[in-house]
């Protein structure tokens, strides 16, 4: 990660894109095949069975939610640094450890990895939210997987399909054990062409709290995009979309029938038994394969701007309804 101290402004080429995929986890299987977690069809791999029975004290602060269940530095809870709103926000920095996520480049030709750029956004957002009185739980605080990997999770130095499934599902389990009120996934996008560009936020429309999912996703997309474009970056707006419309071709019939992002989606017998239990959204604010947007994603300035937008979205999500002068809801 490097800071692009003089970030350029987008040229007038009017960059737009059709998204290749919304990644929840990109992994390299033994045959060097990249897959996304929504394409994985395993029920209860070993790592998940260990995680299901964990317990957590929701009042714990500045410590691991359950160090026996997660990798060192993963699933960490932090108390508010000023005041206490008695609300918990779960932030997920996508990928990590031996899963680098998507690979991109900056305008200077620097190779960047998604996992390296999602983490500082998460940590910056955590600092802002703690200052605003929120308890914040993060999926990871370092370059690590979230789940404690076992023998079936890794092959030839990369995550197996089982390992990828376990690692993303562990993020949901962390949020559930921490009794989070909302969940936000932070990822970056990748495209087949350097002209692919823009920001999109996904939500799941079939959960019991689907309306809250949509509300949160709309705020996340609006606030992050506004924060970035206030800098003059002209990031295209791809809007708020259902996770049913996201992802690449499924590798198995079971995965295809599931059709949701694992981080946000519902339980499904024989495939996924530990879904998140709170409203959630997943944003990919930039394409790291677009050198212009990759330069922003790899810069401390860009990361702070995205984090500020995320914090504003959280503040608005929990803000009381506006009232008119007569005291009725506006």
C-alpha positions as CSV (number, residue, x, y, z in Angstrom):
1,X,0.0,0.0,0.0
2,X,1.3,3.4,-0.8
3,X,-0.2,6.9,-0.6
4,X,-0.7,8.6,-3.9
5,X,-0.1,12.1,-2.5
6,X,-1.3,13.9,-5.7
7,X,-4.3,11.9,-6.8
8,X,-5.3,12.7,-10.4
9,X,-8.8,13.6,-11.5
10,X,-10.5,11.3,-13.9
11,X,-10.2,12.3,-17.5
12,X,-13.4,13.0,-19.6
13,X,-13.5,9.5,-21.0
14,X,-16.8,8.9,-19.3
15,X,-15.8,5.5,-17.8
16,X,-18.7,3.1,-17.3
17,X,-18.7,-0.6,-16.9
18,X,-20.8,-3.7,-16.7
19,X,-19.6,-5.5,-13.6
20,X,-17.8,-8.8,-14.0
21,X,-18.6,-9.9,-10.4
22,X,-19.1,-8.7,-6.9
23,X,-16.5,-10.6,-5.0
24,X,-17.1,-11.9,-1.5
25,X,-13.9,-14.0,-1.6
26,X,-11.6,-14.8,-4.5
27,X,-9.5,-17.9,-3.9
28,X,-7.0,-19.9,-5.8
29,X,-7.7,-23.6,-5.8
30,X,-5.0,-26.2,-6.4
31,X,-5.6,-25.9,-10.2
32,X,-5.2,-22.1,-9.9
33,X,-8.9,-21.6,-10.5
34,X,-10.4,-18.3,-9.1
35,X,-13.8,-18.7,-7.6
36,X,-16.2,-16.6,-5.5
37,X,-17.8,-17.7,-2.3
38,X,-21.3,-17.7,-3.7
39,X,-20.1,-20.5,-6.0
40,X,-19.2,-22.8,-3.2
41,X,-21.4,-25.8,-2.3
42,X,-20.3,-27.3,0.9
43,X,-22.3,-27.9,4.1
44,X,-20.7,-27.4,7.4
45,X,-17.0,-27.8,6.6
46,X,-14.8,-28.6,9.6
47,X,-13.9,-25.0,10.5
48,X,-17.6,-24.0,10.6
49,X,-18.5,-26.8,12.9
50,X,-15.9,-25.6,15.4
51,X,-17.3,-22.0,15.2
52,X,-21.0,-22.7,15.6
53,X,-20.8,-23.3,19.3
54,X,-18.7,-20.3,20.3
55,X,-19.9,-17.8,22.9
56,X,-19.1,-14.1,23.3
57,X,-19.6,-11.5,25.9
58,X,-21.2,-8.6,24.1
59,X,-19.7,-6.1,26.6
60,X,-16.1,-7.2,25.9
61,X,-13.9,-4.4,24.5
62,X,-10.6,-4.2,22.8
63,X,-10.1,-7.9,22.7
64,X,-10.8,-10.9,20.6
65,X,-14.5,-11.9,20.6
66,X,-13.4,-15.6,21.0
67,X,-9.7,-16.2,20.4
68,X,-10.2,-20.0,20.3
69,X,-12.4,-19.8,17.2
70,X,-10.7,-17.2,15.0
71,X,-7.2,-16.5,13.7
72,X,-5.0,-14.3,15.8
73,X,-6.0,-10.7,15.1
74,X,-9.4,-11.7,13.7
75,X,-12.8,-11.0,15.1
76,X,-11.8,-8.2,17.4
77,X,-14.1,-6.0,19.4
78,X,-13.3,-2.4,20.3
79,X,-15.3,-0.2,22.8
80,X,-16.3,3.3,22.0
81,X,-13.5,5.8,22.5
82,X,-15.9,8.6,23.3
83,X,-19.4,8.2,24.8
84,X,-21.5,5.1,24.3
85,X,-24.4,4.7,22.0
86,X,-24.9,1.1,23.0
87,X,-24.8,0.0,19.4
88,X,-22.4,-2.4,17.7
89,X,-21.2,-2.1,14.1
90,X,-19.5,-5.1,12.4
91,X,-17.0,-4.2,9.6
92,X,-15.6,-6.8,7.3
93,X,-12.3,-6.1,5.5
94,X,-12.6,-8.5,2.5
95,X,-10.2,-11.3,1.9
96,X,-6.9,-11.6,3.9
97,X,-4.1,-13.9,4.7
98,X,-3.4,-16.3,1.9
99,X,-6.4,-15.0,0.0
100,X,-5.3,-11.7,-1.6
101,X,-8.5,-11.0,-3.4
102,X,-8.5,-9.3,-6.8
103,X,-5.3,-8.0,-8.2
104,X,-5.1,-4.5,-9.8
105,X,-2.7,-1.8,-10.6
106,X,-2.2,1.9,-10.0
107,X,-1.4,4.6,-12.6
108,X,2.2,4.4,-11.6
109,X,2.2,0.7,-12.5
110,X,2.2,-0.6,-8.9
111,X,0.6,-4.0,-8.4
112,X,-2.0,-3.9,-5.6
113,X,-4.1,-6.6,-3.9
114,X,-7.7,-6.1,-2.7
115,X,-7.0,-7.6,0.7
116,X,-4.3,-5.0,1.4
117,X,-6.6,-2.1,0.6
118,X,-9.8,-3.2,2.3
119,X,-8.1,-3.5,5.7
120,X,-7.1,0.2,6.1
121,X,-10.6,1.3,5.0
122,X,-12.0,-0.9,7.7
123,X,-9.6,0.3,10.4
124,X,-10.1,4.0,9.5
125,X,-13.9,3.6,9.6
126,X,-13.6,1.8,13.0
127,X,-11.7,4.7,14.4
128,X,-14.3,7.2,13.3
129,X,-17.2,5.2,14.5
130,X,-15.6,4.5,17.9
131,X,-15.1,8.3,18.3
132,X,-18.8,8.7,17.5
133,X,-19.8,6.3,20.4
134,X,-20.2,3.0,18.6
135,X,-18.8,-0.3,19.7
136,X,-17.0,-1.7,16.6
137,X,-16.2,-5.3,15.8
138,X,-13.9,-6.0,12.9
139,X,-13.4,-9.2,11.0
140,X,-9.6,-8.8,11.0
141,X,-6.9,-6.4,12.1
142,X,-4.0,-7.8,10.1
143,X,-3.2,-9.7,7.0
144,X,-4.8,-12.9,8.1
145,X,-7.8,-15.2,7.4
146,X,-10.7,-14.8,9.8
147,X,-11.3,-18.5,10.4
148,X,-8.6,-20.7,12.0
149,X,-7.6,-22.7,9.0
150,X,-7.2,-26.4,9.2
151,X,-5.8,-29.1,6.9
152,X,-8.9,-29.1,4.6
153,X,-8.9,-25.4,4.2
154,X,-5.5,-25.0,2.4
155,X,-3.9,-26.7,-0.6
156,X,-0.6,-25.7,-2.2
157,X,-0.5,-22.5,-0.2
158,X,-4.0,-21.3,-1.2
159,X,-7.5,-21.6,0.1
160,X,-9.5,-24.6,-1.0
161,X,-13.2,-24.3,-1.8
162,X,-13.9,-25.5,1.7
163,X,-11.5,-22.9,3.1
164,X,-13.0,-20.1,1.2
165,X,-16.5,-21.1,2.3
166,X,-15.3,-21.3,6.0
167,X,-13.5,-18.0,5.9
168,X,-16.4,-15.9,4.7
169,X,-18.9,-17.8,6.8
170,X,-16.7,-17.1,9.8
171,X,-17.3,-13.4,9.3
172,X,-21.0,-13.9,9.7
173,X,-20.4,-16.0,12.8
174,X,-18.2,-13.3,14.3
175,X,-20.9,-10.6,13.7
176,X,-23.5,-12.9,15.3
177,X,-21.4,-13.7,18.3
178,X,-20.6,-10.0,18.8
179,X,-24.4,-9.2,18.7
180,X,-23.8,-6.6,16.0
181,X,-26.7,-4.3,15.1
182,X,-25.5,-4.0,11.4
183,X,-22.9,-5.5,9.1
184,X,-20.9,-3.8,6.4
185,X,-18.7,-5.7,4.0
186,X,-15.8,-3.7,2.4
187,X,-14.5,-5.0,-0.8
188,X,-13.1,-3.7,-4.1
189,X,-14.1,-4.8,-7.6
190,X,-12.2,-6.1,-10.6
191,X,-13.0,-6.2,-14.3
192,X,-11.8,-7.7,-17.5
193,X,-11.0,-4.3,-18.9
194,X,-9.2,-1.3,-17.4
195,X,-12.2,0.7,-18.5
196,X,-14.4,-1.1,-15.9
197,X,-15.0,1.5,-13.2
198,X,-17.5,2.6,-10.6
199,X,-19.1,2.0,-7.2
200,X,-21.9,-0.5,-6.3
201,X,-23.5,-1.7,-3.1
202,X,-25.3,-5.0,-2.7
203,X,-28.0,-6.2,-0.3
204,X,-30.1,-9.3,0.2
205,X,-33.8,-8.9,-0.5
206,X,-35.1,-12.2,1.0
207,X,-34.0,-11.8,4.6
208,X,-36.7,-11.0,7.3
209,X,-34.9,-7.6,7.6
210,X,-34.7,-7.0,3.8
211,X,-36.1,-3.5,4.2
212,X,-33.4,-2.6,6.6
213,X,-30.8,-4.2,4.3
214,X,-32.0,-1.9,1.5
215,X,-32.0,1.2,3.7
216,X,-28.4,0.5,4.9
217,X,-27.2,-0.3,1.3
218,X,-28.7,2.9,0.0
219,X,-27.1,5.0,2.6
220,X,-23.7,3.3,2.2
221,X,-23.7,3.7,-1.6
222,X,-24.9,7.4,-1.4
223,X,-22.5,8.5,1.3
224,X,-19.4,6.8,0.1
225,X,-20.0,7.9,-3.5
226,X,-20.7,11.5,-2.4
227,X,-17.5,11.5,-0.2
228,X,-15.4,10.3,-3.1
229,X,-16.9,12.6,-5.7
230,X,-16.6,15.6,-3.4
231,X,-12.9,15.1,-4.1
232,X,-13.5,15.5,-7.8
233,X,-12.9,11.9,-8.7
234,X,-16.1,11.4,-10.8
235,X,-16.6,7.8,-9.8
236,X,-19.5,6.3,-11.8
237,X,-22.6,5.3,-9.8
238,X,-23.7,1.7,-10.3
239,X,-26.3,2.0,-7.6
240,X,-27.8,-0.4,-5.1
241,X,-28.4,-4.0,-6.4
242,X,-29.8,-7.2,-5.0
243,X,-27.1,-9.9,-4.4
244,X,-29.2,-12.2,-6.6
245,X,-27.9,-10.2,-9.6
246,X,-24.3,-10.4,-8.5
247,X,-21.6,-12.9,-8.9
248,X,-20.1,-15.0,-11.7
249,X,-21.1,-18.4,-13.1
250,X,-21.6,-21.0,-10.3
251,X,-19.3,-24.0,-10.2
252,X,-21.9,-26.4,-9.0
253,X,-25.6,-26.8,-9.2
254,X,-26.0,-26.3,-5.4
255,X,-24.1,-23.1,-5.5
256,X,-26.2,-21.9,-8.5
257,X,-29.4,-22.6,-6.7
258,X,-28.3,-20.6,-3.6
259,X,-27.6,-17.5,-5.7
260,X,-26.8,-15.1,-2.9
261,X,-23.6,-13.5,-1.5
262,X,-22.6,-15.7,1.4
263,X,-21.8,-12.7,3.6
264,X,-25.4,-11.4,3.3
265,X,-27.5,-14.3,2.3
266,X,-29.9,-16.7,4.1
267,X,-29.4,-20.2,5.4
268,X,-29.9,-23.0,3.0
269,X,-30.0,-26.7,4.0
270,X,-27.0,-28.6,2.7
271,X,-25.1,-25.5,1.9
272,X,-25.0,-22.8,4.5
273,X,-26.3,-22.9,8.1
274,X,-24.8,-19.8,9.9
275,X,-26.1,-16.7,8.1
276,X,-25.8,-13.2,9.5
277,X,-28.6,-12.2,11.9
278,X,-28.6,-8.5,11.4
279,X,-29.1,-6.0,8.5
280,X,-26.2,-5.9,6.2
281,X,-24.7,-4.4,3.0
282,X,-21.6,-4.9,1.0
283,X,-19.9,-2.1,-0.9
284,X,-17.3,-2.2,-3.7
285,X,-16.5,1.5,-4.1
286,X,-13.8,1.2,-6.7
287,X,-12.4,-1.1,-9.4
288,X,-8.8,-1.8,-8.6
289,X,-8.2,-3.0,-12.1
290,X,-8.9,0.6,-13.3
291,X,-5.5,2.3,-12.7
292,X,-7.3,5.6,-11.8
293,X,-9.5,4.0,-9.3
294,X,-6.8,1.6,-8.2
295,X,-4.6,4.6,-7.3
296,X,-7.4,5.9,-5.1
297,X,-7.9,2.5,-3.4
298,X,-4.2,2.2,-2.7
299,X,-3.9,5.7,-1.2
300,X,-4.2,6.7,2.4
301,X,-6.3,9.6,1.3
302,X,-8.7,7.5,-0.7
303,X,-9.1,5.0,2.1
304,X,-9.9,7.7,4.6
305,X,-12.5,9.3,2.3
306,X,-14.2,5.9,1.8
307,X,-14.1,5.3,5.6
308,X,-15.6,8.7,6.2
309,X,-18.5,8.0,3.9
310,X,-19.1,4.6,5.6
311,X,-19.2,6.3,9.0
312,X,-21.7,8.9,7.7
313,X,-23.9,6.1,6.4
314,X,-23.9,4.4,9.8
315,X,-24.7,7.7,11.6
316,X,-27.7,8.2,9.3
317,X,-28.9,4.7,9.6
318,X,-29.2,5.0,13.3
319,X,-30.4,8.6,13.3
320,X,-33.9,9.1,14.8
321,X,-36.7,9.9,12.3
322,X,-37.0,13.6,11.5
323,X,-40.0,15.3,13.1
324,X,-42.0,18.3,11.9
325,X,-42.6,21.4,13.9
326,X,-45.8,19.8,15.2
327,X,-43.9,16.9,16.6
328,X,-45.0,14.4,14.0
329,X,-42.7,12.3,11.9
330,X,-41.7,14.1,8.7
